[in-house]
Amino acid sequence: MKTRALVAWNVRRIRVERGISQEKLACEAGIDRSYMSSLERQSKNPTIDLLERIADTLGVHLSELFVQPPKGTRIPTSSNGRKPERPQRRKKQLRSVQVR
């Protein structure tokens, strides 16, 4: 596995194991959520300083981001693979007004 893919896999694995959203991890690590998403999709090549901040935020040693997964291990997903839906807001009902 290439290093960028390895880091992306481990960041996602640890994040999902801890039940942390991309948004929360990104916010606490001081980066944009879209950057975190790109990192997990292997589109970005993060600096060592950024990886260290992410590892600190996840509560792991930096070396945890470079651990080889066991053969045949699947990519970690949250319970349903998507973020929870927001409750829908109730639409305001228009009152009918009588015109005289």
Order of alpha helices (4+ residues) and beta strands (2+ residues): alpha-alpha-alpha-alpha
